Amino acid sequence: MMARFAAALLAGAALVGFMAPSWGQSPPGTPAPTAAPAPQAPASPTKPPYEVKGFRSASFGMTEAEVRAAIQKDFGVKPDEIRQSSNAIERTAALMVSVAALDPGPGPATAIYILGYQSKKLIQVNVVWTRDANAKPDKNDKSDKADTGPYIVAGVQLVNYFNEFGWRDGRVNLGIPLGPSTLLLFAAEDEKTGAVQVVADGVAVERKPEGRIEAAPQPGGQASLRVSYIANRTTPDIFRLERGRF
């Protein structure tokens, strides 16, 4: 219930400040009352701007060797614990490291560092917490593996963190359904080319008649929570077929 309520609040928060005032109309012949001077509200503190530069010690534009060194520094892993993969469609490479725990997400996490197609330098970082539906339960683990609630709670904590900063044009996207079990919890752009996204997958997403979005724990299946740090939201360094080639 707490997770459902928290996610509903997130969706509603996007509407705060856009409600029009209600104006009363005086009966005919009634003199219009003199408006009293409205008390001045204290100025809201300016939020510090967030610039998307990378994740922890890994900064966008780093070479593969520099990214590997940053991973070892941040997580204290050995060189052979850093795995490498590739994306055949985008023709990018990725360095991946798994850790047993990473706040605020529940359980193990994987950090994925993506190197650009042409530059071969860091262009994006994804941090993913995943619950494997096929994993054998640990008899010593008392948590409910059928409950995706901890992923929603961690997502809300991340949204609260990022929402304390200022973003381009003061705009953020909160609580947008991307599918029946996928919810974009947070998305915003910095003043340059960077962007941040927080996405929960494997949750029950429901749109109420009044337009409010609710997310609730969903039993069974695989669940995940992802945070993406993107260097260039408009022209990412990935392979694309040139226009006019076909």
Contacts in CASP RR format, 6 or more apart in sequence:
PFRMAT RR
TARGET T0000
AUTHOR 0000-0000-0000
METHOD contacts of the structure
MODEL  1
MMARFAAALLAGAALVGFMAPSWGQSPPGTPAPTAAPAPQAPASPTKPPY
EVKGFRSASFGMTEAEVRAAIQKDFGVKPDEIRQSSNAIERTAALMVSVA
ALDPGPGPATAIYILGYQSKKLIQVNVVWTRDANAKPDKNDKSDKADTGP
YIVAGVQLVNYFNEFGWRDGRVNLGIPLGPSTLLLFAAEDEKTGAVQVVA
DGVAVERKPEGRIEAAPQPGGQASLRVSYIANRTTPDIFRLERGRF
2 153 0 8 1.000
3 149 0 8 1.000
3 152 0 8 1.000
3 153 0 8 1.000
3 156 0 8 1.000
3 215 0 8 1.000
3 216 0 8 1.000
3 217 0 8 1.000
4 214 0 8 1.000
4 215 0 8 1.000
4 216 0 8 1.000
4 217 0 8 1.000
6 152 0 8 1.000
6 153 0 8 1.000
6 156 0 8 1.000
7 152 0 8 1.000
7 156 0 8 1.000
7 175 0 8 1.000
7 183 0 8 1.000
7 185 0 8 1.000
7 213 0 8 1.000
7 214 0 8 1.000
7 215 0 8 1.000
7 216 0 8 1.000
8 212 0 8 1.000
8 213 0 8 1.000
8 214 0 8 1.000
8 215 0 8 1.000
10 156 0 8 1.000
10 159 0 8 1.000
10 174 0 8 1.000
10 175 0 8 1.000
10 185 0 8 1.000
10 186 0 8 1.000
11 174 0 8 1.000
11 175 0 8 1.000
11 212 0 8 1.000
11 213 0 8 1.000
11 214 0 8 1.000
12 174 0 8 1.000
12 212 0 8 1.000
12 213 0 8 1.000
13 163 0 8 1.000
13 174 0 8 1.000
14 172 0 8 1.000
14 173 0 8 1.000
14 174 0 8 1.000
14 175 0 8 1.000
26 32 0 8 1.000
26 33 0 8 1.000
47 164 0 8 1.000
47 165 0 8 1.000
47 166 0 8 1.000
48 165 0 8 1.000
48 166 0 8 1.000
49 165 0 8 1.000
49 166 0 8 1.000
49 167 0 8 1.000
49 190 0 8 1.000
49 191 0 8 1.000
50 162 0 8 1.000
50 165 0 8 1.000
50 166 0 8 1.000
50 167 0 8 1.000
50 188 0 8 1.000
50 190 0 8 1.000
50 196 0 8 1.000
51 190 0 8 1.000
51 191 0 8 1.000
51 192 0 8 1.000
51 194 0 8 1.000
52 60 0 8 1.000
52 190 0 8 1.000
52 192 0 8 1.000
52 194 0 8 1.000
52 195 0 8 1.000
52 196 0 8 1.000
52 229 0 8 1.000
52 230 0 8 1.000
52 231 0 8 1.000
53 59 0 8 1.000
53 60 0 8 1.000
54 60 0 8 1.000
54 122 0 8 1.000
54 125 0 8 1.000
54 229 0 8 1.000
54 231 0 8 1.000
55 111 0 8 1.000
55 113 0 8 1.000
55 125 0 8 1.000
55 127 0 8 1.000
55 229 0 8 1.000
56 70 0 8 1.000
56 74 0 8 1.000
57 70 0 8 1.000
57 73 0 8 1.000
57 74 0 8 1.000
58 67 0 8 1.000
58 70 0 8 1.000
58 71 0 8 1.000
58 74 0 8 1.000
58 113 0 8 1.000
58 122 0 8 1.000
58 125 0 8 1.000
59 70 0 8 1.000
59 122 0 8 1.000
60 121 0 8 1.000
60 122 0 8 1.000
60 123 0 8 1.000
60 231 0 8 1.000
61 119 0 8 1.000
61 121 0 8 1.000
61 122 0 8 1.000
61 123 0 8 1.000
61 231 0 8 1.000
62 70 0 8 1.000
62 121 0 8 1.000
62 122 0 8 1.000
63 120 0 8 1.000
63 121 0 8 1.000
64 93 0 8 1.000
64 95 0 8 1.000
64 115 0 8 1.000
64 120 0 8 1.000
66 122 0 8 1.000
67 95 0 8 1.000
67 113 0 8 1.000
67 115 0 8 1.000
67 122 0 8 1.000
68 79 0 8 1.000
68 82 0 8 1.000
68 95 0 8 1.000
71 77 0 8 1.000
71 82 0 8 1.000
71 95 0 8 1.000
71 97 0 8 1.000
71 111 0 8 1.000
71 113 0 8 1.000
72 78 0 8 1.000
72 79 0 8 1.000
72 82 0 8 1.000
75 97 0 8 1.000
75 99 0 8 1.000
75 111 0 8 1.000
77 97 0 8 1.000
77 99 0 8 1.000
81 97 0 8 1.000
81 98 0 8 1.000
82 95 0 8 1.000
82 96 0 8 1.000
82 97 0 8 1.000
83 95 0 8 1.000
83 96 0 8 1.000
83 97 0 8 1.000
84 93 0 8 1.000
84 94 0 8 1.000
84 95 0 8 1.000
84 96 0 8 1.000
85 93 0 8 1.000
85 94 0 8 1.000
85 96 0 8 1.000
86 92 0 8 1.000
86 93 0 8 1.000
86 94 0 8 1.000
87 93 0 8 1.000
87 94 0 8 1.000
87 114 0 8 1.000
87 238 0 8 1.000
89 239 0 8 1.000
90 117 0 8 1.000
90 238 0 8 1.000
90 239 0 8 1.000
91 117 0 8 1.000
91 238 0 8 1.000
91 239 0 8 1.000
92 114 0 8 1.000
92 115 0 8 1.000
92 116 0 8 1.000
92 117 0 8 1.000
92 123 0 8 1.000
92 237 0 8 1.000
92 238 0 8 1.000
92 239 0 8 1.000
93 114 0 8 1.000
93 115 0 8 1.000
93 116 0 8 1.000
93 120 0 8 1.000
94 112 0 8 1.000
94 113 0 8 1.000
94 114 0 8 1.000
94 115 0 8 1.000
95 112 0 8 1.000
95 113 0 8 1.000
95 115 0 8 1.000
96 110 0 8 1.000
96 111 0 8 1.000
96 112 0 8 1.000
96 113 0 8 1.000
97 110 0 8 1.000
97 111 0 8 1.000
98 108 0 8 1.000
98 109 0 8 1.000
98 110 0 8 1.000
99 108 0 8 1.000
99 109 0 8 1.000
99 110 0 8 1.000
99 111 0 8 1.000
100 107 0 8 1.000
100 108 0 8 1.000
101 107 0 8 1.000
101 108 0 8 1.000
101 109 0 8 1.000
102 108 0 8 1.000
102 109 0 8 1.000
102 111 0 8 1.000
102 127 0 8 1.000
102 129 0 8 1.000
104 154 0 8 1.000
104 155 0 8 1.000
104 157 0 8 1.000
104 158 0 8 1.000
105 129 0 8 1.000
105 150 0 8 1.000
105 151 0 8 1.000
105 154 0 8 1.000
105 155 0 8 1.000
105 225 0 8 1.000
106 129 0 8 1.000
106 131 0 8 1.000
106 143 0 8 1.000
106 150 0 8 1.000
106 151 0 8 1.000
106 154 0 8 1.000
107 129 0 8 1.000
108 129 0 8 1.000
108 130 0 8 1.000
109 127 0 8 1.000
109 128 0 8 1.000
109 129 0 8 1.000
110 127 0 8 1.000
110 128 0 8 1.000
110 130 0 8 1.000
111 125 0 8 1.000
111 126 0 8 1.000
111 127 0 8 1.000
111 128 0 8 1.000
112 125 0 8 1.000
112 126 0 8 1.000
112 127 0 8 1.000
112 128 0 8 1.000
113 122 0 8 1.000
113 124 0 8 1.000
113 125 0 8 1.000
114 122 0 8 1.000
114 123 0 8 1.000
114 124 0 8 1.000
114 125 0 8 1.000
114 126 0 8 1.000
115 121 0 8 1.000
115 122 0 8 1.000
115 123 0 8 1.000
116 122 0 8 1.000
116 123 0 8 1.000
116 236 0 8 1.000
116 237 0 8 1.000
116 238 0 8 1.000
117 237 0 8 1.000
117 238 0 8 1.000
117 239 0 8 1.000
118 237 0 8 1.000
119 237 0 8 1.000
121 237 0 8 1.000
122 231 0 8 1.000
123 230 0 8 1.000
123 231 0 8 1.000
123 232 0 8 1.000
123 236 0 8 1.000
123 237 0 8 1.000
124 228 0 8 1.000
124 229 0 8 1.000
124 230 0 8 1.000
124 231 0 8 1.000
124 236 0 8 1.000
125 228 0 8 1.000
125 229 0 8 1.000
126 226 0 8 1.000
126 227 0 8 1.000
126 228 0 8 1.000
126 229 0 8 1.000
127 226 0 8 1.000
127 227 0 8 1.000
127 228 0 8 1.000
128 224 0 8 1.000
128 225 0 8 1.000
128 226 0 8 1.000
128 227 0 8 1.000
129 151 0 8 1.000
129 154 0 8 1.000
129 224 0 8 1.000
129 225 0 8 1.000
129 226 0 8 1.000
130 222 0 8 1.000
130 223 0 8 1.000
130 224 0 8 1.000
131 145 0 8 1.000
131 148 0 8 1.000
131 151 0 8 1.000
131 221 0 8 1.000
131 222 0 8 1.000
131 223 0 8 1.000
131 224 0 8 1.000
132 222 0 8 1.000
133 220 0 8 1.000
133 221 0 8 1.000
133 222 0 8 1.000
135 145 0 8 1.000
137 145 0 8 1.000
143 150 0 8 1.000
146 219 0 8 1.000
146 220 0 8 1.000
147 217 0 8 1.000
147 219 0 8 1.000
148 200 0 8 1.000
148 202 0 8 1.000
148 203 0 8 1.000
148 217 0 8 1.000
148 218 0 8 1.000
148 219 0 8 1.000
148 220 0 8 1.000
148 223 0 8 1.000
149 203 0 8 1.000
149 216 0 8 1.000
149 217 0 8 1.000
151 200 0 8 1.000
151 202 0 8 1.000
151 203 0 8 1.000
151 223 0 8 1.000
151 224 0 8 1.000
151 225 0 8 1.000
152 200 0 8 1.000
152 203 0 8 1.000
152 215 0 8 1.000
152 216 0 8 1.000
152 217 0 8 1.000
154 225 0 8 1.000
155 185 0 8 1.000
155 198 0 8 1.000
155 200 0 8 1.000
155 225 0 8 1.000
156 185 0 8 1.000
158 185 0 8 1.000
158 186 0 8 1.000
158 198 0 8 1.000
158 225 0 8 1.000
158 227 0 8 1.000
159 174 0 8 1.000
159 185 0 8 1.000
159 186 0 8 1.000
159 198 0 8 1.000
162 172 0 8 1.000
162 186 0 8 1.000
162 188 0 8 1.000
162 196 0 8 1.000
162 198 0 8 1.000
163 172 0 8 1.000
163 174 0 8 1.000
163 186 0 8 1.000
167 188 0 8 1.000
167 189 0 8 1.000
167 190 0 8 1.000
168 188 0 8 1.000
168 189 0 8 1.000
168 190 0 8 1.000
168 191 0 8 1.000
171 188 0 8 1.000
171 189 0 8 1.000
172 186 0 8 1.000
172 187 0 8 1.000
172 188 0 8 1.000
173 184 0 8 1.000
173 186 0 8 1.000
173 187 0 8 1.000
173 188 0 8 1.000
174 185 0 8 1.000
174 186 0 8 1.000
175 183 0 8 1.000
175 184 0 8 1.000
175 185 0 8 1.000
175 186 0 8 1.000
175 213 0 8 1.000
175 215 0 8 1.000
176 183 0 8 1.000
176 184 0 8 1.000
176 187 0 8 1.000
176 213 0 8 1.000
177 183 0 8 1.000
177 184 0 8 1.000
177 205 0 8 1.000
177 207 0 8 1.000
177 213 0 8 1.000
178 184 0 8 1.000
178 199 0 8 1.000
179 205 0 8 1.000
180 205 0 8 1.000
181 201 0 8 1.000
181 202 0 8 1.000
181 203 0 8 1.000
181 204 0 8 1.000
181 205 0 8 1.000
181 218 0 8 1.000
182 199 0 8 1.000
182 200 0 8 1.000
182 201 0 8 1.000
182 202 0 8 1.000
182 203 0 8 1.000
182 205 0 8 1.000
183 199 0 8 1.000
183 200 0 8 1.000
183 201 0 8 1.000
183 203 0 8 1.000
183 205 0 8 1.000
183 213 0 8 1.000
183 215 0 8 1.000
184 197 0 8 1.000
184 198 0 8 1.000
184 199 0 8 1.000
185 198 0 8 1.000
185 199 0 8 1.000
185 200 0 8 1.000
186 196 0 8 1.000
186 197 0 8 1.000
186 198 0 8 1.000
187 195 0 8 1.000
187 196 0 8 1.000
187 197 0 8 1.000
187 198 0 8 1.000
188 195 0 8 1.000
188 196 0 8 1.000
189 195 0 8 1.000
189 233 0 8 1.000
190 196 0 8 1.000
193 231 0 8 1.000
193 232 0 8 1.000
193 233 0 8 1.000
193 234 0 8 1.000
194 230 0 8 1.000
194 231 0 8 1.000
194 232 0 8 1.000
194 233 0 8 1.000
195 228 0 8 1.000
195 230 0 8 1.000
195 233 0 8 1.000
196 227 0 8 1.000
196 228 0 8 1.000
196 229 0 8 1.000
196 230 0 8 1.000
197 226 0 8 1.000
197 227 0 8 1.000
197 228 0 8 1.000
197 230 0 8 1.000
198 225 0 8 1.000
198 226 0 8 1.000
198 227 0 8 1.000
198 228 0 8 1.000
199 225 0 8 1.000
199 226 0 8 1.000
199 228 0 8 1.000
200 215 0 8 1.000
200 223 0 8 1.000
200 224 0 8 1.000
200 225 0 8 1.000
200 226 0 8 1.000
201 222 0 8 1.000
201 223 0 8 1.000
201 224 0 8 1.000
201 225 0 8 1.000
201 226 0 8 1.000
202 218 0 8 1.000
202 221 0 8 1.000
202 222 0 8 1.000
202 223 0 8 1.000
202 224 0 8 1.000
203 215 0 8 1.000
203 216 0 8 1.000
203 217 0 8 1.000
203 218 0 8 1.000
203 223 0 8 1.000
204 215 0 8 1.000
204 216 0 8 1.000
204 217 0 8 1.000
204 218 0 8 1.000
205 213 0 8 1.000
205 214 0 8 1.000
205 215 0 8 1.000
206 213 0 8 1.000
206 214 0 8 1.000
206 215 0 8 1.000
206 216 0 8 1.000
207 213 0 8 1.000
207 214 0 8 1.000
208 214 0 8 1.000
230 236 0 8 1.000
END
